[in-house]
């Protein structure tokens, strides 16, 4: 696994935050004085808002955008995100204190926000109040413009019921200890096995069960809202499962989905092992693809429309009353920028079934497999499709000990590219 910087960002992001006092959780909207018709000269784009389009009432959401301040001088302001309905403000979120914006420089500002709105469509958009002033200002657009077709990409649907966990942490644990930076693109070779670590959050008062899978996606509308490809861009998009043969402990994937269960109002740390991707795509220099997690609620049919994108969770930035207390986070939360190198990882070797030896000792339930390349996938499962964990015996042998329970056990051998080569049944 290797890490590169965000080469696809075509403008340099400059962080110049100057923090002042903590502000209250929600502004009293009735006391907001704002000029909807005369926006200040601050250009705006949300090209770096890549946590997905899911917003859930009663949960947190990170909103982010890039700005160039063009008023002619350096200005200090109180910067907030607000929810708009029909071109008018209905909710204003916590700020990060005073922000100094140099004239003509690009600034990138991301703020975790606690959403408390009825279900419906809203525009989430920034407003500013310059130091020494009492009036708030629109930026770039007038209020009525937020209801026009050319700003439709700013509008998001708020769900009251979204039966999926959220994620406060997504990480490559093998990436030299720096697997949680949102400013890195992670790489693996084709057919290289990798792990994904997550911390999932269930905010419901009842347990949440279902399946999780990891998808590798390039989707401009989903992760780069408001952006369009130009003539020099590579426009290829895709959605490919990376957890086809993955497992979490002894729970293995079925059609890419791995069973999980999270207790009521609980959290679950998971390590998704043996992810891999066969494919390589050249995406050019912009609009990087992402690894994203999806959840299928228990009882739902395994079809694409029923899989729910797992939302980001930044609750750790708030106190118990959901007052914003910290903007000190550097987590990818629910996505990881990811690309494959062209070519197979060193050490890939095809399974030669004529050389594979399988020995089953009925007396102690030991299954011994010989001459299995390390790049292969080996799965031993019981009648309930639960994985039997094995141990590696150098250089090319694997040992599994079957439980005392009688029944049929399945031994499956897959090539390094996930293609099934041989299946054995053991009757115990």
N, C-alpha and C positions, 0 to 999 in steps of 0.2 A: 504494500500500500504506500503510495506516495502522495504528497500534498503540493499543490501549486497555488500561487496567489490568484485572485480574481482577475484573470487576464481579459475577461470579456467586458469589464467595465470600461467604457470608452471615455469617461471623464473622471478625473481625480476627485475622490470624495474627501472633503476637509471637515474635520470635527473641531468646532470651536465653541464649546459650551462653557458658559460661566453661570454657576449655580447660585441661587439666592435662597430665600426661605421657602420651606415647604408650603404648598397651597392646599386648600380644602378639597375634599373628594369630588364634589360637584358644585359648580357655580349655580346660583339661583338664576335660572334663565329669565325670569321676569325682570331681573335687575340688569341684564345684559344690554348695554347701549352699543349698537353696531350700525355702521353705515353699509347697507346691503348694496348700494348703487355706485359706490366709488372705491373700487379695490385699489390697494396700494401696489406699487411696482415691485412685486416679488414673483418671479416665474416659478413654475411648479411642475413636478413630474413625480409619478409614483413608480417609476421603473424598478426601484429596489424593494418594493413591497411584495415579498415572495413567500409569505407564510400561508398563502392560500386564501380563498374567498369566504371561508366559513366564519360566521359571527354568531355567537350563542348568547342569549340573554341570561344574565346571572354568571357569566364567565368573563375572563379577561381576553383581550385581543391586542396584539402589537400592531400599531399603525406606523407606517414610515414613508418618507418621501424625501426628495432632493429639491433644493431651492437655490435660486440666485437672486440676491437682493440688489435692486437697481434704482434705489432712491437717490443715489449720488453721494452718499456718505455712510459711514459705519453707524448702524443703529442697534440699540439694545431694546429687546422687547420681551414680553411675556408671550410665549408660544403655546398654543393649545390645539388639540383636535376637538372637533365638535360634530355632533350628529345633526343633519339637516333633513327636514321633511317639507316637501312643497316649497323649497327654497328658503325656509326659515329655520332657525336654530331650535332644536328641541332638547338638546343635552350638550353640556360642555364638560370635558374631562380634565382630570388632573394635569397640571403642567410640571415642568422640570425646573421651574424658577426662571430667572432672567437668562436670555440667550443673546449673545452678541453676534450680529451678522455683518461681516465686512462687505462693503459695496463691491459688486462684481464677482465675488467669490462663491463657489458652490459649497453648500452646507447640506449635510445629511442628518436628518433628525428622526429618530424612532422613539416612540413613547408607548409603554404598556397602558392600556385603558381598560377600566372595568365597565362593562356594558350592562345597562339596566333599562331595557326598552321593551315595549310590547312587540310581538312578532310583526314583521312588515319590512318594506324596503326603505333604506335610508342612505343618504350620502354622507360619508365620513370625510371631513374636509378640515384643513387647518385654518385658524384665525390668529391674528396677532394684535397686541396692544403695546404701542411704543412707550418706552419709559417716560414718565412725566405726564402721560395722557390718561384719560379715563375711558375714552371710547375705544371699542374694538374695531378691527378692520378686516374686511375680506381681502384675500390675496388673489391676484390673477383674474378671477371670475366675479361677476356680480351675482347676487343671490339667485335671481331668476334663471341665470345660466346653468345652475346646478340641476335644473329640470329639462335641459335641452338634450337632444340626441348626441351631440358631440361631447357631452360629459357623462354619458350613461355608464361608462366604465368605472366611474367613481361610486356608483350605487351598489350596495351590498344588501343581501337579505339577512335579517336577524331572525334566528330560529328560537322559539320558546322550548321546543322539544327536539333534541338532537341526540339520539341514543348511541353515542360513541364516546370513548374516553378522549381526553385532551392530553397533550404531551408537554412536559416542562423541560425535557432534556432528550437530545438525540445526539449520538456520539459514535465515532469510530474508535474503539478502545485500543486498537493496534497502531494508531497513527501517531506514534512518537509522543504520546501524552498530550497532543494538541488536537483532539478530535472534536472539539465543540465550538470552534471558531466559525462565525457566520461569514468570515471574510476569506475563506479558503475553498479551493476546489479539490476534492479528494479523487484519487485515481486508483484503479485496479486494472490489471491486465485482463484480457478476455479469459474466462473460465478460471480466474483466480478466486479462491474462497475468501470471504471476508465476513466480519461480524458487525452487527449494529446493536448498540445499547440504547435503551429508552427508559424513561420514567413516565408511566402513564397515570392519569388522575381520573378517578370516578367521583363526580360531584353529586351523584344521585344518592338518595336515601335507601337504595336497594342495590344488591349486587348486580354487576354488569358482566355478562358472559357473551362470548362470541369468538370470532377469529380475527387475527391480524395478519396482514401481508405487507411486504415492501415492494413498491413499484418504482421503476426508473422511468421518469417522464420528462419529455420536453414539450411544454405546452405554454405558448406565449400568453394566451388569454387567462390561464389559471394562475401562473406564477409571475407574470410580467404585465399586469393589467394596464391597458392604455397604450402599450407599445405596439408598433407595427414593424414588420420586416421591410427593409429597403432593398434596393437592387443588388447590393453587395453582400447581403446576408445569406447564409445557408438556412433554408426554410424547412428542412426536414423536422417533423415532429413524430413522437412515438410514445408508447406506453407499454412497458415490458416488465413482467414479474421477475424480481430478483430473489424471491424466497421460495422458489419452486420445490427445492429439496431441503429447505432450511428446517431448523428445529429450535425449540426453547426447552432446554433440559431434555426430558423424555417425551415431550409433546412434539410430534413431527407434522410437517405441512401436508395438507391434502389440497391439491390444486393451488398450491401457494399459500393457503390460509392455515395458520397455526392456532389451535385452541388456547384461549386465555380466559381468566375470570378475575375480576377485581371486586373486592369487598365494598360494601356500602361506604360512601364517603372516604374511600381508601386510595392508596397509591400502590403501584406495582412496578418494581424494577425488573426489566427483562433483558436478556441477552439473546439476540437472534443470530444463531450460528449457521455457517455453511451457506450463506448467500453467495450468489455468483451470477455473472452475466455472460452469455455467449457472444453478444453483439458488440460491434464497434460502429460508431457514427462520428463523422467529422461535423461538428456543429458550428465551425467557424470561430469567430472571435467574440461573438456576443450571444446573450440569451442562453446561458448555461442550463443543461438539464439537471434535474434534481432526483434524489431518492426521497420518496414520501411514503408515509404509513397510512394504510386504510384499514377500516374495521367493518366486519360483517356481523350485525347483531344476531344473537342466537335465535333460531327459528326462521330466519330469512333465507330465501332461496339464493344459492350461490350464482348470481348473475351480476353483471357489471354495475347495473343501476342501483343495486342494493348495498354496494360497498361505499362506506362513508369516509371521506378524507378526515384523518385525525387532526384536530385543531391545535393551535399553539396555546400554551398555558403559561402565564407569567404571574401567577398568584404570589410567588415568592417576593415580588416587588411591592406587595401591599400588606398592611396590617390586618388584624382580625375583623376590623370594620370596613375593609376594602378601601382604606385611605392609602394613597400612593406614598411610599416612604423611600424608595430607592430606584435609581435608574442604572444601577451597577450590575449589568448583566452582559454576558458575551456568549450566549448560547444559541445554537441553531434551533432549539426548541422542537420543531416538528418536521424539519426538512434538512437535507444535506446536499450541497452542490457536489455533483459527482460526474465523472467521465471515465470511460475505459480507454486504456492504451490499445493500440492496434497490435494484435498478435497474442499468442497464448503465453501464459506465465511460464517461466523456466521450471522444468521438472514435470510437465504434463506428459503422461504416458498412457497409451491406450491399453485397456484391459484385454488380455489374451486368455480367453476362457479355457483354452486347452491346457494352460499352465496353472489354473486356479485349483487349489486343493481344499476340500472341505472335510473336516473330521468332526463327528459328533460322538461324544462320550456319554452314553445313556446313564452311566453310574453317577456322574456328578453334574450332568447337564451342560458340560463345556462344549462350545462350538469353536473350532479353530479353523481360520481361513489363512491359506498360504499363498504367496506370490501375488499379492494385491498391491498395485501401485499406490503410492501415497496420494496421488492426485485424484483417485477414484472416490466415489461415494458408496458407502456400505450401510445398509439399513437392516436391522434385525428387529422385528416387531412381534407383539403377541396378538391374540385374537381380537383385542380391543384397539389395535393399531398404536399401542404404546411402545415407544422405543426401549430396547434393551441396550444399556450402555456397555460399550466394550473398551478394551485397552489395546494399545499398539505394542507389538513385540518386534523390535527392529530386526532386520530392515524392512520386511514386507509382510509381516503376519499380524493378524488381529484375533483377539480372544474375547468371546462372549460367554457369560454364564447364564443359562436360562433359569427362570424361577422354578420352584417346585411344582407349580400349578401345571397340571396336564392339559394338553391341547395342541393346536397347530401353531407353529411359529414360522414366520416368513423371513427368509434371508434374500435381500435384493442387492444386486451389484450394478452400479451405474458407472458409465464412462466419465471422464473428467468434465465432459460437456453436458452431463445430466441425462444422457441417453441410456435407458435400461438395457443391460447386456444379458443378464441371467437372473433367474428367480428360483430359489430352492424352497421347498416346504419340509419342515421337520416336525414329525409327529412324536410328541413326548407323552 
